[in-house]
Amino acid sequence: MDFLFNNFFNFSLNIILITLLLIAVSIILNLKQKINLLIFQRQSQSTKFGKMTEQLLPLLDVYPWDSTNFRFIGSPIDGIQFEEDCIILVEFKTGSSQLSKKQKSIKKLVEGKKIFFKEVRVSS
């Protein structure tokens, strides 16, 4: 009788432990999803703030040129500053943010004097 009781007890204990383990795994996976969602929302808010800031920066005192000559593009660079003696491609960065691959490529093209003015005429 003790043998049957011990086997039943061990079996029941194993079922309980497996159930608790499955519950714990489910809770952990749910928390992981919530953390990932919070990370995404934070990055999204940061991106939105950055895009708003990019449009306002030319209006601030720290902007070194006449802001009325700035044209916002947004992507792949923030904008173009038209001066009397030059044209400047402008990319705003804050904190430790870095140029993207595309922006680095554009910078390299400009430094290599691979920028051109082309007039395209469309017949009416």
Kinemage of the C-alpha trace (Angstrom):
@kinemage 1
@onewidth
@group {chain A} dominant
@subgroup {mainchain}
@vectorlist {calphas} color= white
{ca met a 1} P 0.000 0.000 0.000
{ca asp a 2} L 2.837 2.364 0.824
{ca phe a 3} L 4.347 1.596 -2.583
{ca leu a 4} L 1.152 2.638 -4.369
{ca phe a 5} L 0.778 5.732 -2.205
{ca asn a 6} L 4.408 6.798 -2.844
{ca asn a 7} L 4.061 6.295 -6.596
{ca phe a 8} L 0.792 8.220 -6.668
{ca phe a 9} L 2.297 10.968 -4.498
{ca asn a 10} L 5.391 11.234 -6.729
{ca phe a 11} L 3.242 11.258 -9.849
{ca ser a 12} L 0.984 13.989 -8.413
{ca leu a 13} L 4.010 16.005 -7.301
{ca asn a 14} L 5.515 15.749 -10.786
{ca ile a 15} L 2.233 16.918 -12.347
{ca ile a 16} L 2.127 19.888 -9.954
{ca leu a 17} L 5.773 20.792 -10.673
{ca ile a 18} L 5.261 20.574 -14.447
{ca thr a 19} L 2.133 22.731 -14.172
{ca leu a 20} L 3.994 25.324 -12.083
{ca leu a 21} L 6.855 25.299 -14.582
{ca leu a 22} L 4.456 25.862 -17.484
{ca ile a 23} L 2.782 28.719 -15.611
{ca ala a 24} L 6.191 30.291 -14.868
{ca val a 25} L 7.249 30.008 -18.534
{ca ser a 26} L 3.955 31.562 -19.612
{ca ile a 27} L 4.420 34.468 -17.179
{ca ile a 28} L 8.021 35.019 -18.345
{ca leu a 29} L 7.010 35.028 -22.021
{ca asn a 30} L 4.182 37.474 -21.283
{ca leu a 31} L 6.582 39.790 -19.419
{ca lys a 32} L 9.080 39.553 -22.273
{ca gln a 33} L 6.370 40.656 -24.747
{ca lys a 34} L 5.437 43.590 -22.511
{ca ile a 35} L 9.085 44.645 -22.166
{ca asn a 36} L 9.588 44.475 -25.935
{ca leu a 37} L 6.452 46.576 -26.467
{ca leu a 38} L 7.680 49.194 -23.964
{ca ile a 39} L 11.086 49.302 -25.676
{ca phe a 40} L 9.403 49.762 -29.065
{ca gln a 41} L 7.125 52.521 -27.727
{ca arg a 42} L 10.085 54.325 -26.150
{ca gln a 43} L 12.073 54.163 -29.392
{ca ser a 44} L 9.009 55.304 -31.333
{ca gln a 45} L 8.527 58.288 -29.012
{ca ser a 46} L 12.218 59.115 -29.310
{ca thr a 47} L 11.982 58.982 -33.107
{ca lys a 48} L 8.885 61.196 -33.128
{ca phe a 49} L 10.577 63.699 -30.804
{ca gly a 50} L 13.658 63.689 -33.035
{ca lys a 51} L 11.605 64.363 -36.156
{ca met a 52} L 9.766 67.247 -34.466
{ca thr a 53} L 13.038 68.673 -33.183
{ca glu a 54} L 14.589 68.484 -36.667
{ca gln a 55} L 11.865 70.739 -38.020
{ca leu a 56} L 12.263 73.268 -35.212
{ca leu a 57} L 16.070 73.442 -34.998
{ca pro a 58} L 16.490 75.952 -37.837
{ca leu a 59} L 14.290 78.364 -35.847
{ca leu a 60} L 16.513 78.275 -32.745
{ca asp a 61} L 19.395 80.625 -31.959
{ca val a 62} L 21.901 77.755 -32.164
{ca tyr a 63} L 21.218 77.362 -35.891
{ca pro a 64} L 24.211 79.036 -37.586
{ca trp a 65} L 22.533 80.184 -40.838
{ca asp a 66} L 19.503 82.176 -41.930
{ca ser a 67} L 16.636 79.778 -41.267
{ca thr a 68} L 14.477 81.313 -44.008
{ca asn a 69} L 16.855 79.717 -46.505
{ca phe a 70} L 16.500 76.223 -45.024
{ca arg a 71} L 14.314 73.619 -46.739
{ca phe a 72} L 13.290 70.587 -44.737
{ca ile a 73} L 13.517 67.241 -46.568
{ca gly a 74} L 13.366 64.754 -43.693
{ca ser a 75} L 14.984 61.777 -45.379
{ca pro a 76} L 17.682 60.722 -46.074
{ca ile a 77} L 18.993 64.057 -44.734
{ca asp a 78} L 17.148 66.638 -42.693
{ca gly a 79} L 17.384 69.485 -45.148
{ca ile a 80} L 19.222 71.854 -47.450
{ca gln a 81} L 20.509 75.292 -46.514
{ca phe a 82} L 20.765 77.713 -49.446
{ca glu a 83} L 23.416 80.391 -48.905
{ca glu a 84} L 24.538 83.027 -51.421
{ca asp a 85} L 27.926 81.392 -51.920
{ca cys a 86} L 27.157 77.722 -51.226
{ca ile a 87} L 24.537 75.037 -50.684
{ca ile a 88} L 24.778 72.975 -47.479
{ca leu a 89} L 23.257 69.561 -46.863
{ca val a 90} L 22.219 69.592 -43.196
{ca glu a 91} L 21.741 66.627 -40.851
{ca phe a 92} L 20.786 67.341 -37.235
{ca lys a 93} L 22.083 64.966 -34.557
{ca thr a 94} L 21.661 64.939 -30.801
{ca gly a 95} L 23.489 63.095 -28.059
{ca ser a 96} L 25.464 60.129 -29.304
{ca ser a 97} L 23.421 59.524 -32.462
{ca gln a 98} L 25.418 58.632 -35.561
{ca leu a 99} L 24.986 59.114 -39.289
{ca ser a 100} L 23.143 56.259 -40.973
{ca lys a 101} L 24.797 54.217 -43.723
{ca lys a 102} L 22.875 56.209 -46.333
{ca gln a 103} L 23.891 59.529 -44.751
{ca lys a 104} L 27.549 58.471 -44.650
{ca ser a 105} L 27.283 57.561 -48.324
{ca ile a 106} L 25.826 60.991 -49.151
{ca lys a 107} L 28.555 62.718 -47.144
{ca lys a 108} L 31.199 60.759 -49.061
{ca leu a 109} L 29.625 61.726 -52.415
{ca val a 110} L 29.635 65.407 -51.430
{ca glu a 111} L 33.246 65.241 -50.216
{ca gly a 112} L 34.187 63.532 -53.502
{ca lys a 113} L 32.507 66.357 -55.433
{ca lys a 114} L 30.015 63.898 -56.918
{ca ile a 115} L 27.100 66.325 -56.646
{ca phe a 116} L 25.559 67.879 -59.753
{ca phe a 117} L 22.884 70.305 -60.887
{ca lys a 118} L 20.659 68.919 -63.615
{ca glu a 119} L 17.804 70.707 -65.314
{ca val a 120} L 15.020 68.426 -66.486
{ca arg a 121} L 12.556 69.898 -68.965
{ca val a 122} L 9.129 68.439 -69.499
{ca ser a 123} L 7.311 69.296 -72.687
{ca ser a 124} L 3.915 70.857 -72.161
